[in-house]
Amino acid sequence: MTEKIFTSTSEGFTLAEVLITLGIIGVVAAVTIPNLIQKNFERRVISTLKETQSILAQAFRLSQEEYGEVEGWGLVQYSGESASLIANNLRPFMKISLDCGLNDTNRRCVQGTYLMLNGEKYNIDYATASNYYKIALLNGSSIWWRAAQENDALIYFWIDINGKQLPNTFGKDLFMFSYANGNVVPNGSPFSSHDARQHCIKGKSTGWGCAYYVIMQGNMNYLH
């Protein structure tokens, strides 16, 4: 019996084929990786924003058990003394990493320059404005506030979910809340002065109403 021997040969890829394949991989990576990074960032924003809202709500509940209802704190709009009083009443019930007080000239808690969602520079330097009290939490977010007497709001809060890190933009990592009618309320509801339907539109708006959108919808689709 004659034994048959089978042999096989294979040819390698040409340089042109390798370059084409690498080019295709590069194009796919260039398209998908930024999208994955953005989606991961948005998930972090949503999670941290909800967590920080919960931290504030819990702090208010415990604070009022100790010091009485907020309506009786004697807050005066735009007053630095009132901002400090709010701090004295809330700080014992929050896990704080930095207490930057009324004047954060070294910008430990707050970045000086913030942008609106439409890309325009916002004209308040929160770090040095002496009627805003600034802190940083252990979860990485920074919070500052001032006393208010507007639209049922007693206190306005600004939450930057990643502290001084970029993008430092309303509606991306910076969001507004208020304390009104016994609740920590995201700015942008149809009953607020910054309705999300006008103040949370990519490329056209301030971004001041995006907290309501993010909390209620659980996404940041307005960025896309």
MIVO-506678 format. One record per residue (C-alpha): residue number from 0; residue in one letter; chain; x, y negated, z negated. Coordinates in steps of 0.02 Angstrom, whole numbers. Each point is the difference from the previous one (the first is absolute). Last residue first. Layout:
N
[atom NUM,a,A,[X,Y,Z]]
...
//
This chain:
224
[atom 223,h,A,[-1298,-3209,-1103]]
[atom 222,l,A,[23,-104,-158]]
[atom 221,y,A,[-188,-3,-34]]
[atom 220,n,A,[11,189,-19]]
[atom 219,m,A,[72,-20,-175]]
[atom 218,n,A,[-89,146,-85]]
[atom 217,g,A,[-100,45,-154]]
[atom 216,q,A,[-154,-91,66]]
[atom 215,m,A,[-58,-85,-161]]
[atom 214,i,A,[168,-31,-84]]
[atom 213,v,A,[90,-45,161]]
[atom 212,y,A,[-138,-114,67]]
[atom 211,y,A,[-24,-89,-167]]
[atom 210,a,A,[187,-31,-16]]
[atom 209,c,A,[3,-67,179]]
[atom 208,g,A,[-89,-164,-36]]
[atom 207,w,A,[152,-116,-10]]
[atom 206,g,A,[72,70,161]]
[atom 205,t,A,[11,-178,69]]
[atom 204,s,A,[-79,43,166]]
[atom 203,k,A,[24,13,187]]
[atom 202,g,A,[141,122,37]]
[atom 201,k,A,[-82,144,-90]]
[atom 200,i,A,[-171,-38,-71]]
[atom 199,c,A,[-21,-1,-188]]
[atom 198,h,A,[-60,-174,-46]]
[atom 197,q,A,[-154,-19,110]]
[atom 196,r,A,[-88,167,-27]]
[atom 195,a,A,[96,18,-163]]
[atom 194,d,A,[-102,-143,-75]]
[atom 193,h,A,[116,-124,-85]]
[atom 192,s,A,[-114,-106,-110]]
[atom 191,s,A,[-75,157,-76]]
[atom 190,f,A,[-177,67,21]]
[atom 189,p,A,[35,103,156]]
[atom 188,s,A,[144,81,-97]]
[atom 187,g,A,[175,-57,47]]
[atom 186,n,A,[92,-9,-165]]
[atom 185,p,A,[5,162,-98]]
[atom 184,v,A,[-94,-12,-166]]
[atom 183,v,A,[69,39,-173]]
[atom 182,n,A,[-165,8,-94]]
[atom 181,g,A,[-94,-84,-143]]
[atom 180,n,A,[-97,-122,107]]
[atom 179,a,A,[157,-62,86]]
[atom 178,y,A,[186,38,-16]]
[atom 177,s,A,[74,-34,170]]
[atom 176,f,A,[104,92,128]]
[atom 175,m,A,[118,-51,140]]
[atom 174,f,A,[116,113,100]]
[atom 173,l,A,[182,3,55]]
[atom 172,d,A,[78,151,87]]
[atom 171,k,A,[-78,-10,173]]
[atom 170,g,A,[-156,-107,-19]]
[atom 169,f,A,[96,-153,-57]]
[atom 168,t,A,[182,19,49]]
[atom 167,n,A,[156,32,-101]]
[atom 166,p,A,[66,121,135]]
[atom 165,l,A,[115,32,-89]]
[atom 164,q,A,[58,42,-175]]
[atom 163,k,A,[-27,-123,-142]]
[atom 162,g,A,[-123,110,-93]]
[atom 161,n,A,[-60,153,94]]
[atom 160,i,A,[-189,-10,-30]]
[atom 159,d,A,[-6,-190,-4]]
[atom 158,i,A,[-156,-35,-104]]
[atom 157,w,A,[-70,-177,-16]]
[atom 156,f,A,[-127,-32,-136]]
[atom 155,y,A,[-130,-137,-23]]
[atom 154,i,A,[-84,-22,-169]]
[atom 153,l,A,[-173,-59,-55]]
[atom 152,a,A,[-86,35,166]]
[atom 151,d,A,[-187,-40,8]]
[atom 150,n,A,[27,-88,169]]
[atom 149,e,A,[136,-112,-73]]
[atom 148,q,A,[58,-36,-177]]
[atom 147,a,A,[176,65,10]]
[atom 146,a,A,[147,41,-115]]
[atom 145,r,A,[159,54,87]]
[atom 144,w,A,[78,166,42]]
[atom 143,w,A,[155,96,53]]
[atom 142,i,A,[28,184,29]]
[atom 141,s,A,[151,95,66]]
[atom 140,s,A,[-9,182,50]]
[atom 139,g,A,[134,131,-26]]
[atom 138,n,A,[-100,123,-107]]
[atom 137,l,A,[93,-63,-155]]
[atom 136,l,A,[-88,-167,16]]
[atom 135,a,A,[72,-171,43]]
[atom 134,i,A,[-62,-161,-80]]
[atom 133,k,A,[-39,-178,51]]
[atom 132,y,A,[-107,-137,-79]]
[atom 131,y,A,[-63,-132,122]]
[atom 130,n,A,[-27,-181,-56]]
[atom 129,s,A,[186,-40,10]]
[atom 128,a,A,[20,26,187]]
[atom 127,t,A,[183,53,13]]
[atom 126,a,A,[-18,180,58]]
[atom 125,y,A,[-170,-29,83]]
[atom 124,d,A,[78,-113,131]]
[atom 123,i,A,[-161,-60,83]]
[atom 122,n,A,[-4,-49,185]]
[atom 121,y,A,[-38,166,83]]
[atom 120,k,A,[103,26,158]]
[atom 119,e,A,[-99,45,156]]
[atom 118,g,A,[10,177,67]]
[atom 117,n,A,[-186,26,28]]
[atom 116,l,A,[-7,112,-153]]
[atom 115,m,A,[62,-142,-110]]
[atom 114,l,A,[182,-5,-47]]
[atom 113,y,A,[83,-14,-169]]
[atom 112,t,A,[158,-92,-50]]
[atom 111,g,A,[57,-16,-181]]
[atom 110,q,A,[12,184,-44]]
[atom 109,v,A,[-68,45,-171]]
[atom 108,c,A,[63,106,-143]]
[atom 107,r,A,[185,-40,-18]]
[atom 106,r,A,[-11,-158,104]]
[atom 105,n,A,[137,-91,-97]]
[atom 104,t,A,[-115,-150,-17]]
[atom 103,d,A,[-138,109,-74]]
[atom 102,n,A,[-89,-139,-94]]
[atom 101,l,A,[-159,47,-90]]
[atom 100,g,A,[60,161,-79]]
[atom 99,c,A,[115,126,83]]
[atom 98,d,A,[-45,151,-105]]
[atom 97,l,A,[84,150,81]]
[atom 96,s,A,[-31,188,-12]]
[atom 95,i,A,[-176,-12,-70]]
[atom 94,k,A,[-111,146,-50]]
[atom 93,m,A,[-165,-89,-34]]
[atom 92,f,A,[-107,-10,-157]]
[atom 91,p,A,[109,-112,-108]]
[atom 90,r,A,[20,-119,149]]
[atom 89,l,A,[-185,-42,21]]
[atom 88,n,A,[-39,-122,-142]]
[atom 87,n,A,[166,-91,-3]]
[atom 86,a,A,[1,-9,190]]
[atom 85,i,A,[-175,-76,6]]
[atom 84,l,A,[58,-128,-128]]
[atom 83,s,A,[151,-40,109]]
[atom 82,a,A,[-112,-34,151]]
[atom 81,s,A,[-109,-108,-112]]
[atom 80,e,A,[151,-103,-54]]
[atom 79,g,A,[51,-18,181]]
[atom 78,s,A,[-169,-77,37]]
[atom 77,y,A,[-69,13,177]]
[atom 76,q,A,[-178,22,-68]]
[atom 75,v,A,[-17,-4,-188]]
[atom 74,l,A,[-28,161,-96]]
[atom 73,g,A,[-88,-7,-167]]
[atom 72,w,A,[17,186,-39]]
[atom 71,g,A,[-187,18,-30]]
[atom 70,e,A,[-48,48,177]]
[atom 69,v,A,[138,130,-7]]
[atom 68,e,A,[-98,97,-130]]
[atom 67,g,A,[78,30,-170]]
[atom 66,y,A,[182,11,-52]]
[atom 65,e,A,[29,183,-47]]
[atom 64,e,A,[-143,92,88]]
[atom 63,q,A,[18,-129,137]]
[atom 62,s,A,[181,49,24]]
[atom 61,l,A,[-41,184,14]]
[atom 60,r,A,[-126,-27,140]]
[atom 59,f,A,[108,-130,86]]
[atom 58,a,A,[152,114,-2]]
[atom 57,q,A,[-102,144,71]]
[atom 56,a,A,[-62,-108,144]]
[atom 55,l,A,[177,-62,34]]
[atom 54,i,A,[72,175,5]]
[atom 53,s,A,[-143,58,112]]
[atom 52,q,A,[35,-141,123]]
[atom 51,t,A,[183,53,-6]]
[atom 50,e,A,[-43,180,43]]
[atom 49,k,A,[-114,-52,143]]
[atom 48,l,A,[136,-111,72]]
[atom 47,t,A,[133,133,-24]]
[atom 46,s,A,[-98,133,94]]
[atom 45,i,A,[-54,-113,143]]
[atom 44,v,A,[173,-74,24]]
[atom 43,r,A,[85,171,-8]]
[atom 42,r,A,[-118,70,131]]
[atom 41,e,A,[35,-153,108]]
[atom 40,f,A,[188,26,-13]]
[atom 39,n,A,[-16,183,50]]
[atom 38,k,A,[-106,-49,150]]
[atom 37,q,A,[129,-131,51]]
[atom 36,i,A,[145,123,-13]]
[atom 35,l,A,[-97,131,100]]
[atom 34,n,A,[-41,-128,134]]
[atom 33,p,A,[181,-57,8]]
[atom 32,i,A,[55,183,21]]
[atom 31,t,A,[-127,45,135]]
[atom 30,v,A,[39,-116,145]]
[atom 29,a,A,[189,-11,-11]]
[atom 28,a,A,[8,186,-39]]
[atom 27,v,A,[-100,43,157]]
[atom 26,v,A,[111,-112,106]]
[atom 25,g,A,[159,74,-74]]
[atom 24,i,A,[-60,178,27]]
[atom 23,i,A,[-38,-42,182]]
[atom 22,g,A,[172,-77,24]]
[atom 21,l,A,[84,150,-82]]
[atom 20,t,A,[-89,114,123]]
[atom 19,i,A,[49,-109,149]]
[atom 18,l,A,[181,-5,-58]]
[atom 17,v,A,[5,189,-20]]
[atom 16,e,A,[-75,27,173]]
[atom 15,a,A,[126,-119,79]]
[atom 14,l,A,[145,87,-86]]
[atom 13,t,A,[-56,165,73]]
[atom 12,f,A,[-74,131,-111]]
[atom 11,g,A,[89,167,-9]]
[atom 10,e,A,[-29,145,123]]
[atom 9,s,A,[-44,171,-57]]
[atom 8,t,A,[59,168,60]]
[atom 7,s,A,[-72,168,-36]]
[atom 6,t,A,[74,172,19]]
[atom 5,f,A,[-89,165,15]]
[atom 4,i,A,[99,160,3]]
[atom 3,k,A,[-80,150,75]]
[atom 2,e,A,[67,168,-54]]
[atom 1,t,A,[1,132,137]]
[atom 0,m,A,[-65,167,-51]]
//
